[in-house]
Amino acid sequence: MLQDFGQANPDNHNVYYFSVEKYEYATKELKEAGEGKFCPFCNTRIEYEYYQYSHIGKFKCPNCNYGDNEIYKLATNVDLKNRTFSVDDVTYKIRFNSIYNIYNFIAVISCVSLYSIETEIVQKALSTFILNNGRLEELEIKGVPTIINLAKNPTGCNVSLRILNEDDDKKELLFVLNDNLADGHDVSWIWDINFDDLNNVSRIVTAGTRAYDIAIRIKTSGFDASKIEPFLNLKEAVDNFYKTDVKKYVIANYTSLQPTRKEILALNSK
């Protein structure tokens, strides 16, 4: 937790805390794999008012008040559908619909405000900033809306699935999982991914060197096995994935991301 750095340096007066107001899909109970259950200073179990995602949320140690800080900048009125939020009664329009990016942006706003950068400049910068190369990248492939995101661990996967679940449109998911050296050969972490209650997902295609492992994991979550289609060949998986015109979500881990993106983009040249 970033708060650790601030609290570990109590004499540093140049520490500023930022936060994000509870948003629509925050939960009272932890629904995903999360860390930070115990206070790093006194080992007391931390109490949460709400969870935004994973272990990120509003919390406090009931013993030493770790987490109870004066907030320098607070993001409010978070509206992921319209992709807006407010800080100090100023509205910011962004290109992203994920709660973890709101945390990234409030961190940016906190930093630039210390240097008196004009608000209009910050608004313009945030409204035009986009990620590509497979990081929450939004594409149109053969006329089909497609969102690609890198996910290398349970938290990254759960955030990607949270974005998928907050979208009420009918959709299909491609999950590509490799176990190459750069990925790590142990993929037991997939059992910390929350595949429960996928919202309006009509079909899941799996691929990668561990296509069958992730398929089994999804099946054990209760998803209809007849709607899970595993492929060891990536090109076959992508071709099969786009045999329908349903909205697409793609989650790929480290070494699978760029090969998957390449195969998907190639479809537009056919």
PEMO-V341819 format. One record per residue. N is the residue number from 1. PHI is phi as a letter, one per 40 degrees, with the letter a starting at -180 (NA if undefined). PSI is psi in whole degrees, -180 to 180 (999 if undefined). OMEGA is omega in whole degrees, -180 to 180 (none if undefined). Layout:
BEGIN
N,PHI,PSI,OMEGA  N,PHI,PSI,OMEGA
END
This chain:
BEGIN
1,NA,135,-180  2,c,-27,-179  3,c,-26,-180  4,d,-42,-177  5,c,-41,-179  6,c,-47,-176  7,c,-25,178  8,c,-10,179  9,b,67,-173  10,c,-21,-179  11,c,-4,179  12,c,114,-177  13,c,7,178  14,b,34,177  15,b,128,-179  16,b,136,-179  17,b,140,176  18,b,160,-178  19,a,171,179  20,b,128,178  21,d,150,178  22,d,128,-179  23,b,176,-168  24,d,-37,-174  25,b,13,175  26,c,155,-176  27,b,154,177  28,c,-35,-179  29,b,155,178  30,c,121,-177  31,b,-6,-175  32,b,171,174  33,c,133,-178  34,a,155,178  35,b,-170,172  36,g,39,-179  37,c,-22,-177  38,b,146,-179  39,c,128,-180  40,c,-7,-178  41,b,-32,-179  42,b,1,175  43,g,10,176  44,c,146,179  45,c,131,-178  46,c,143,176  47,b,131,-179  48,b,136,170  49,c,-37,175  50,a,159,175  51,b,131,174  52,c,-52,172  53,a,151,-176  54,f,-129,180  55,c,8,-180  56,c,126,-180  57,i,-159,179  58,b,121,-174  59,a,168,176  60,a,143,173  61,c,124,-178  62,c,-11,-178  63,c,-49,-175  64,b,3,178  65,g,19,172  66,d,131,-179  67,g,-14,-180  68,c,83,-173  69,b,157,173  70,c,124,-176  71,c,125,-180  72,c,-47,179  73,b,132,-178  74,b,127,174  75,c,126,-179  76,b,173,177  77,f,45,-179  78,c,120,-179  79,b,94,-175  80,c,-25,179  81,c,-42,178  82,c,-4,176  83,f,55,178  84,b,157,170  85,a,168,-177  86,b,151,172  87,a,126,-179  88,f,43,179  89,g,16,175  90,b,130,-179  91,c,136,178  92,b,131,177  93,b,130,-177  94,b,174,-178  95,b,9,-173  96,b,154,-180  97,b,38,-180  98,b,141,-177  99,c,-32,-178  100,c,-25,175  101,c,-27,175  102,c,-40,177  103,c,-39,177  104,c,-43,-176  105,c,-37,178  106,c,-29,174  107,c,-43,178  108,c,-47,-179  109,c,-39,178  110,c,-43,-179  111,c,-50,-174  112,c,-26,180  113,c,-25,178  114,c,-18,-179  115,b,14,174  116,f,37,175  117,c,135,-174  118,c,139,-177  119,d,-40,-178  120,c,-35,179  121,c,-42,179  122,c,-43,178  123,d,-45,-179  124,c,-42,-179  125,c,-45,-179  126,c,-34,-178  127,c,-21,-177  128,b,-8,-177  129,c,129,176  130,b,158,172  131,b,148,174  132,b,-161,177  133,f,31,174  134,g,9,178  135,b,95,-174  136,f,43,-177  137,c,130,179  138,b,123,-177  139,b,167,169  140,b,114,-176  141,b,115,-177  142,f,37,179  143,g,2,-177  144,b,123,177  145,c,132,-175  146,b,134,176  147,b,123,-180  148,b,135,177  149,a,138,174  150,c,137,176  151,a,118,-173  152,b,-1,-176  153,a,173,-177  154,d,-41,-179  155,c,-45,178  156,c,-42,178  157,c,-43,-179  158,c,-35,176  159,c,-43,178  160,c,-42,179  161,c,-31,176  162,c,-43,177  163,c,-44,178  164,c,-45,-176  165,c,-24,179  166,c,-4,176  167,c,117,-176  168,c,-7,179  169,c,154,171  170,c,140,-174  171,a,165,174  172,b,153,-176  173,b,133,169  174,b,122,180  175,b,117,-178  176,b,122,-175  177,b,117,173  178,b,161,175  179,b,39,178  180,c,174,-175  181,d,-44,-178  182,c,-22,179  183,c,-32,-169  184,g,131,-176  185,c,-23,-179  186,c,113,-180  187,b,22,180  188,c,-17,179  189,c,-18,-180  190,c,-17,179  191,c,-6,173  192,c,5,176  193,c,138,-178  194,c,97,178  195,c,8,-178  196,c,142,170  197,f,50,176  198,c,130,-173  199,c,110,172  200,f,37,176  201,c,117,-174  202,c,-19,-177  203,a,146,176  204,b,126,174  205,b,134,177  206,b,150,-178  207,a,179,-179  208,h,176,-179  209,c,-22,178  210,b,38,-179  211,d,-39,-177  212,c,-31,177  213,c,-47,-178  214,c,-31,176  215,c,-44,179  216,c,-42,179  217,d,-43,-180  218,c,-40,179  219,c,-43,-178  220,c,-15,177  221,c,-11,180  222,h,-2,178  223,c,140,-177  224,d,116,-176  225,c,-29,-179  226,c,-12,-180  227,b,14,176  228,b,125,-175  229,b,102,-179  230,c,143,177  231,b,131,174  232,c,-26,178  233,c,120,-174  234,c,-43,-180  235,c,-43,178  236,c,-39,180  237,c,-46,-179  238,c,-44,178  239,d,-42,180  240,c,-38,-179  241,d,-38,-177  242,c,22,174  243,c,-11,175  244,b,165,179  245,b,22,178  246,c,146,179  247,d,140,-174  248,b,138,168  249,b,138,-179  250,b,127,173  251,b,126,-179  252,b,141,179  253,c,-173,-161  254,d,-65,-176  255,c,-11,-180  256,c,-16,-172  257,c,-57,-175  258,c,-41,174  259,d,-39,179  260,c,-46,179  261,c,-42,180  262,c,-45,179  263,c,-38,-180  264,c,-46,-180  265,c,-31,180  266,c,-25,-179  267,c,-29,-180  268,c,-16,180  269,c,0,-179  270,c,999,none
END
